[in-house]
């Protein structure tokens, strides 16, 4: 498994638009490019951190080359319009995993 961690600095007043477009873009990447999904965290007023999982580094890298359909590209443009800055903070290969998920019934 491969993990990419991103940091986003959102323009003041654009937080809701950012979250909406991030969600649409993340869904498109999941559906079209084989990611395992992502989580978005709020760091402070205008900073967010996302944790994206991929089967492996090659899948993540080839995703950028593959691109997205029109819906995905629109979501990407909309997200970038809400940002002051964005960066990939870490590119991580998983070595041990003990993250558990509870199943509620």
KESEVO-317223 format. One record per residue: residue number from 1; z, x, y of N, C-alpha, C in turn. Coordinates in nm, 2 decimals, decimal comma. Example, Ala and Ser with C-alpha at 12.3 -4.5 7.8 and 13.67 -1.06 7.14 Angstrom:
    i    n_up  n_east  n_north   ca_up  ca_east  ca_north    c_up  c_east  c_north
    1    0,78    1,32    -0,57    0,78     1,23     -0,45    0,78    1,32    -0,33
    2    0,71    1,28    -0,22    0,71     1,37     -0,11    0,79    1,29     0,00
! end
This chain:
    i    n_up  n_east  n_north   ca_up  ca_east  ca_north    c_up  c_east  c_north
    1    0,00    0,08    -0,12    0,00     0,00      0,00    0,00    0,09     0,12
    2   -0,07    0,04     0,23   -0,07     0,11      0,36   -0,02    0,02     0,47
    3    0,05    0,08     0,56    0,11     0,00      0,67    0,06    0,06     0,80
    4    0,02   -0,03     0,89   -0,02     0,02      1,03    0,08   -0,06     1,12
    5    0,14    0,02     1,21    0,24    -0,04      1,31    0,18   -0,02     1,45
    6    0,17   -0,13     1,52    0,10    -0,14      1,65    0,21   -0,18     1,76
    7    0,19   -0,13     1,88    0,27    -0,17      1,99    0,18   -0,23     2,10
    8    0,22   -0,34     2,15    0,14    -0,41      2,25    0,22   -0,43     2,38
    9    0,17   -0,39     2,49    0,23    -0,43      2,62    0,15   -0,54     2,68
   10    0,21   -0,65     2,70    0,15    -0,78      2,74    0,16   -0,79     2,89
   11    0,05   -0,84     2,95    0,05    -0,87      3,09    0,16   -0,98     3,12
   12    0,23   -0,97     3,23    0,33    -1,06      3,27    0,27   -1,20     3,27
   13    0,34   -1,30     3,21    0,29    -1,44      3,21    0,19   -1,47     3,10
   14    0,15   -1,37     3,02    0,05    -1,39      2,92    0,10   -1,39     2,77
   15    0,24   -1,39     2,76    0,30    -1,38      2,63    0,25   -1,49     2,53
   16    0,25   -1,62     2,58    0,21    -1,73      2,49    0,06   -1,71     2,45
   17   -0,03   -1,68     2,54   -0,17    -1,65      2,51   -0,19   -1,54     2,42
   18   -0,11   -1,43     2,44   -0,11    -1,32      2,35   -0,08   -1,36     2,21
   19    0,04   -1,43     2,19    0,08    -1,47      2,06   -0,02   -1,56     1,99
   20   -0,08   -1,65     2,06   -0,18    -1,74      2,00   -0,30   -1,66     1,96
   21   -0,36   -1,57     2,04   -0,48    -1,50      2,01   -0,44   -1,40     1,90
   22   -0,33   -1,33     1,90   -0,29    -1,24      1,80   -0,29   -1,31     1,66
   23   -0,23   -1,43     1,66   -0,22    -1,51      1,54   -0,36   -1,54     1,48
   24   -0,45   -1,59     1,57   -0,59    -1,62      1,53   -0,66   -1,50     1,48
   25   -0,65   -1,39     1,55   -0,71    -1,26      1,51   -0,66   -1,21     1,37
   26   -0,52   -1,22     1,36   -0,46    -1,17      1,23   -0,51   -1,26     1,12
   27   -0,52   -1,39     1,14   -0,57    -1,48      1,03   -0,71   -1,44     0,99
   28   -0,80   -1,42     1,09   -0,94    -1,38      1,06   -0,94   -1,25     0,99
   29   -0,86   -1,15     1,03   -0,86    -1,02      0,95   -0,82   -1,04     0,81
   30   -0,71   -1,12     0,79   -0,67    -1,15      0,66   -0,78   -1,22     0,57
   31   -0,84   -1,32     0,63   -0,95    -1,40      0,56   -1,07   -1,31     0,53
   32   -1,11   -1,23     0,63   -1,24    -1,17      0,62   -1,24   -1,02     0,57
   33   -1,13   -0,95     0,60   -1,13    -0,81      0,58   -1,03   -0,76     0,48
   34   -0,96   -0,85     0,42   -0,87    -0,81      0,30   -0,74   -0,75     0,34
   35   -0,69   -0,78     0,46   -0,55    -0,73      0,49   -0,45   -0,82     0,40
   36   -0,33   -0,77     0,40   -0,23    -0,84      0,32   -0,14   -0,92     0,42
   37   -0,18   -0,93     0,55   -0,11    -1,00      0,65   -0,03   -0,91     0,74
   38    0,03   -0,97     0,84    0,10    -0,90      0,94    0,22   -0,98     1,00
   39    0,31   -0,91     1,06    0,43    -0,97      1,12    0,43   -0,92     1,27
   40    0,47   -1,01     1,36    0,48    -0,98      1,50    0,62   -0,99     1,54
   41    0,67   -0,88     1,61    0,81    -0,88      1,66    0,81   -0,86     1,81
   42    0,91   -0,92     1,87    0,92    -0,90      2,02    1,02   -0,79     2,04
   43    0,98   -0,69     2,12    1,07    -0,58      2,15    1,15   -0,60     2,28
   44    1,08   -0,65     2,38    1,15    -0,69      2,50    1,06   -0,79     2,58
   45    1,08   -0,81     2,71    1,00    -0,91      2,78    0,85   -0,90     2,76
   46    0,80   -0,78     2,77    0,65    -0,77      2,76    0,60   -0,68     2,65
   47    0,68   -0,64     2,56    0,64    -0,56      2,45    0,66   -0,62     2,32
   48    0,56   -0,61     2,24    0,56    -0,66      2,10    0,52   -0,55     2,00
   49    0,57   -0,56     1,88    0,54    -0,47      1,78    0,49   -0,55     1,66
   50    0,37   -0,51     1,60    0,32    -0,57      1,48    0,32   -0,47     1,36
   51    0,35   -0,53     1,25    0,35    -0,45      1,12    0,24   -0,52     1,03
   52    0,14   -0,44     1,00    0,03    -0,49      0,92    0,02   -0,42     0,79
   53    0,01   -0,50     0,68    0,00    -0,44      0,55   -0,15   -0,45     0,50
   54   -0,18   -0,34     0,42   -0,32    -0,33      0,36   -0,30   -0,28     0,22
   55   -0,40   -0,31     0,13   -0,39    -0,26      0,00   -0,38   -0,11     0,00
   56   -0,46   -0,04     0,09   -0,47     0,10      0,09   -0,53    0,14     0,23
   57   -0,52    0,27     0,26   -0,57     0,32      0,39   -0,72    0,30     0,40
   58   -0,80    0,31     0,29   -0,94     0,30      0,29   -0,98    0,15     0,33
   59   -0,90    0,05     0,28   -0,93    -0,09      0,32   -0,91   -0,11     0,47
   60   -0,80   -0,05     0,53   -0,78    -0,06      0,67   -0,89    0,01     0,75
   61   -0,93    0,13     0,71   -1,03     0,20      0,78   -1,17    0,13     0,78
   62   -1,20    0,08     0,66   -1,33     0,01      0,64   -1,33   -0,12     0,71
   63   -1,22   -0,18     0,74   -1,21    -0,31      0,81   -1,26   -0,29     0,95
   64   -1,23   -0,18     1,01   -1,28    -0,16      1,15   -1,44   -0,15     1,15
   65   -1,49   -0,08     1,05   -1,64    -0,07      1,04   -1,71   -0,20     1,01
   66   -1,64   -0,28     0,93   -1,70    -0,41      0,89   -1,71   -0,51     1,00
   67   -1,61   -0,51     1,09   -1,61    -0,61      1,20   -1,56   -0,75     1,15
   68   -1,58   -0,85     1,24   -1,54    -0,98      1,22   -1,65   -1,08     1,25
   69   -1,64   -1,20     1,21   -1,73    -1,31      1,25   -1,71   -1,35     1,39
   70   -1,78   -1,44     1,44   -1,77    -1,48      1,58   -1,63   -1,53     1,62
   71   -1,57   -1,61     1,54   -1,44    -1,65      1,56   -1,34   -1,54     1,58
   72   -1,35   -1,44     1,49   -1,26    -1,33      1,50   -1,29   -1,24     1,62
   73   -1,41   -1,22     1,66   -1,44    -1,14      1,78   -1,40   -1,21     1,90
   74   -1,40   -1,34     1,91   -1,35    -1,42      2,02   -1,20   -1,40     2,03
   75   -1,13   -1,42     1,92   -0,99    -1,40      1,92   -0,95   -1,26     1,96
   76   -1,03   -1,16     1,92   -1,00    -1,02      1,96   -1,01   -1,00     2,11
   77   -1,12   -1,05     2,17   -1,14    -1,04      2,31   -1,03   -1,12     2,39
   78   -1,00   -1,23     2,34   -0,89    -1,31      2,41   -0,76   -1,23     2,40
   79   -0,73   -1,17     2,29   -0,60    -1,09      2,28   -0,61   -0,98     2,38
   80   -0,72   -0,90     2,38   -0,73    -0,79      2,47   -0,72   -0,82     2,61
   81   -0,76   -0,94     2,65   -0,75    -0,99      2,79   -0,60   -1,01     2,83
   82   -0,51   -1,02     2,74   -0,37    -1,05      2,77   -0,29   -0,91     2,78
   83   -0,36   -0,80     2,75   -0,28    -0,68      2,73   -0,30   -0,58     2,85
   84   -0,19   -0,51     2,87   -0,19    -0,40      2,96   -0,22   -0,27     2,88
   85   -0,17   -0,26     2,76   -0,19    -0,15      2,67   -0,17   -0,19     2,53
   86   -0,23   -0,11     2,44   -0,21    -0,13      2,29   -0,23    0,00     2,23
   87   -0,15    0,03     2,12   -0,17     0,15      2,05   -0,12    0,13     1,90
   88   -0,18    0,21     1,82   -0,14     0,22      1,68   -0,03    0,33     1,68
   89    0,09    0,29     1,66    0,21     0,38      1,67    0,22    0,47     1,54
   90    0,21    0,40     1,42    0,22     0,47      1,30    0,12    0,42     1,20
   91    0,07    0,52     1,11   -0,01     0,49      1,00    0,06    0,54     0,88
   92    0,11    0,45     0,79    0,20     0,49      0,69    0,16    0,45     0,55
   93    0,17    0,55     0,46    0,14     0,52      0,32    0,28    0,49     0,25
   94    0,29    0,38     0,17    0,41     0,34      0,11    0,44    0,44    -0,01
   95    0,57    0,48    -0,01    0,61     0,57     -0,12    0,72    0,50    -0,21
   96    0,80    0,42    -0,15    0,90     0,34     -0,23    0,91    0,20    -0,16
   97    0,94    0,10    -0,25    0,95    -0,03     -0,19    1,06   -0,11    -0,26
   98    1,15   -0,16    -0,18    1,25    -0,25     -0,23    1,28   -0,37    -0,14
   99    1,17   -0,41    -0,07    1,17    -0,53      0,02    1,17   -0,65    -0,07
  100    1,26   -0,74    -0,06    1,27    -0,85     -0,15    1,25   -0,98    -0,07
  101    1,19   -1,08    -0,14    1,17    -1,21     -0,08    1,25   -1,31    -0,16
  102    1,32   -1,39    -0,09    1,40    -1,50     -0,16    1,31   -1,62    -0,17
  103    1,32   -1,69    -0,29    1,25    -1,81     -0,31    1,35   -1,92    -0,30
  104    1,33   -2,01    -0,20    1,41    -2,13     -0,18    1,35   -2,25    -0,25
  105    1,44   -2,33    -0,32    1,39    -2,45     -0,38    1,48   -2,56    -0,33
! end
